[in-house]
Amino acid sequence: MPTERVVSFRNVTKTYEGSSGRVQALRGVDLDVERGEIFGLLGPNGAGKSTSIEILVGLRRPTSGTVDVLAMDPLADGPRLRERVSIQPQHASVFQQQTVAELLRTWASFYRAPRDPEQLLTDLGLRESRDMRVGKLSGGQQQRVLVGLALVGNPELLVLDEPSTGMDPNARADLWRLLREYRRNGGTVLLSTHAMEEAEQLCSRIAIMFGGRVVATGTPTELVHAHAPSRTLSFTVDSVTGLSRLDGIATVVDTEPAAGGATRVHVDSLDSDATIAMLAGTLGARDIDVRSGGLDGVFRRLTGHEYTVESPVLEGSMS
Ligand SMILES: Nc1ncnc2c1ncn2[C@@H]1O[C@H](COP(=O)(O)OP(=O)(O)OP(=O)(O)O)[C@@H](O)[C@H]1O
């Protein structure tokens, strides 16, 4: 099936002039999102996710580079773009006095072909809160309302900046269901997230951002294969004397005593199939457990950091 590019960034840079100097938030971002994707931007604090999103919807002007969204320039074609692209508002604080239903109805009235606000209330798990003032809702419920405001216009492209922040697991499951259904009906989603699980389970493709650049792009599986292919296997053996047979296939990273004088062994391997065959065969290992490094492993490998690390690039502080 031919793909249709919905978003394209080419060598996009953004420099902020701040009180503590110039901050180079984007240092040459290239990004392509195709129609029908749920595309995730993943990266530590300060990587440039929000700046990219704000440029994408025309809220900020890039310092240089080219941005194309549905064949439009977000700055020059703002009003036309906003009919087809919705972004979730960042804060519910400006809507404190309205009830949830009033707010969704008002917002729906801005669009030509909105979704049914009442159905959306049900889909978002907000039916019982429909007559409550937004200011009285919990943080997670307010977050659902903000996502609802982006969805009610029934856009072609839905842009969400950390949509599941503050949501409990049920709310997050509701959100994922809604976004998958929206995609099945032809929609495209671009979202930023700090949650590896969200990126892994929800997103069809991911761009990992770090220090104002996209450092890797691919499906979650492609990224894991390319950047964190090693798996950790844990197993129990009665004797450790045979472990040397794993040389060349797996590396022992830890051992610990287990019940009945046995030993629990943890190894890393790039060839888990061969390792399992050896463990189950000659070594007589039991309780074999296999774990992938997952996107966590990819993230550590590409950024050299655990998650949520500040990484601003302060021009003034560079020699
Ligand atoms: N209005 C602004 N003025 C000056 N610097 C800014 C401004 N907005 C963002 N920055 C800086 O630009 C860099 C990128 O910020 P941005 O908010 O785009 O990152 P992010 O990946 O969205 O981070 P987070 O995960 O914390 O939301 C950071 O160093 C940030 O401090």
The ligand as an SDF file (V2000), in Angstrom:
LIG
                    3D

 31 33  0  0  0  0  0  0  0  0999 V2000
   10.4630   29.0600   25.9950 N   0  0  0  0  0  0  0  0  0  0  0  0
   11.7030   28.6240   26.2150 C   0  0  0  0  0  0  0  0  0  0  0  0
   12.7250   29.4830   26.4650 N   0  0  0  0  0  0  0  0  0  0  0  0
   13.9850   29.0540   26.6590 C   0  0  0  0  0  0  0  0  0  0  0  0
   14.3410   27.7420   26.6420 N   0  0  0  0  0  0  0  0  0  0  0  0
   13.3660   26.8420   26.4130 C   0  0  0  0  0  0  0  0  0  0  0  0
   12.0090   27.2230   26.1770 C   0  0  0  0  0  0  0  0  0  0  0  0
   11.2780   26.1060   25.9740 N   0  0  0  0  0  0  0  0  0  0  0  0
   12.1260   25.0730   26.0640 C   0  0  0  0  0  0  0  0  0  0  0  0
   13.3750   25.5020   26.3310 N   0  0  0  0  0  0  0  0  0  0  0  0
   14.6000   24.6780   26.4620 C   0  0  0  0  0  0  0  0  0  0  0  0
   14.7520   23.9610   25.2430 O   0  0  0  0  0  0  0  0  0  0  0  0
   15.1920   22.6280   25.5050 C   0  0  0  0  0  0  0  0  0  0  0  0
   14.1910   21.6360   24.9110 C   0  0  0  0  0  0  0  0  0  0  0  0
   12.9900   21.7420   25.6650 O   0  0  0  0  0  0  0  0  0  0  0  0
   11.6640   20.9210   25.3000 P   0  0  0  0  0  0  0  0  0  0  0  0
   10.6020   21.4010   26.2450 O   0  0  0  0  0  0  0  0  0  0  0  0
   11.4020   21.0130   23.8600 O   0  0  0  0  0  0  0  0  0  0  0  0
   12.1140   19.4390   25.6690 O   0  0  0  0  0  0  0  0  0  0  0  0
   11.2130   18.1550   25.9920 P   0  0  0  0  0  0  0  0  0  0  0  0
   11.8990   17.0150   25.3450 O   0  0  0  0  0  0  0  0  0  0  0  0
    9.8070   18.4100   25.6300 O   0  0  0  0  0  0  0  0  0  0  0  0
   11.3650   18.0490   27.5560 O   0  0  0  0  0  0  0  0  0  0  0  0
   10.2790   17.4970   28.6690 P   0  0  0  0  0  0  0  0  0  0  0  0
   10.3000   16.0240   28.5420 O   0  0  0  0  0  0  0  0  0  0  0  0
   10.8930   17.9650   29.9460 O   0  0  0  0  0  0  0  0  0  0  0  0
    8.9620   18.1230   28.3590 O   0  0  0  0  0  0  0  0  0  0  0  0
   15.3460   22.5230   27.0060 C   0  0  0  0  0  0  0  0  0  0  0  0
   16.7060   22.7680   27.3270 O   0  0  0  0  0  0  0  0  0  0  0  0
   14.4630   23.6260   27.5430 C   0  0  0  0  0  0  0  0  0  0  0  0
   14.9510   24.1160   28.7720 O   0  0  0  0  0  0  0  0  0  0  0  0
  1  2  1  0
  2  3  1  0
  2  7  2  0
  3  4  2  0
  4  5  1  0
  5  6  2  0
  6  7  1  0
  6 10  1  0
  7  8  1  0
  8  9  2  0
  9 10  1  0
 10 11  1  0
 11 12  1  0
 11 30  1  0
 12 13  1  0
 13 14  1  0
 13 28  1  0
 14 15  1  0
 15 16  1  0
 16 17  2  0
 16 18  1  0
 16 19  1  0
 19 20  1  0
 20 21  2  0
 20 22  1  0
 20 23  1  0
 23 24  1  0
 24 25  2  0
 24 26  1  0
 24 27  1  0
 28 29  1  0
 28 30  1  0
 30 31  1  0
M  END
$$$$
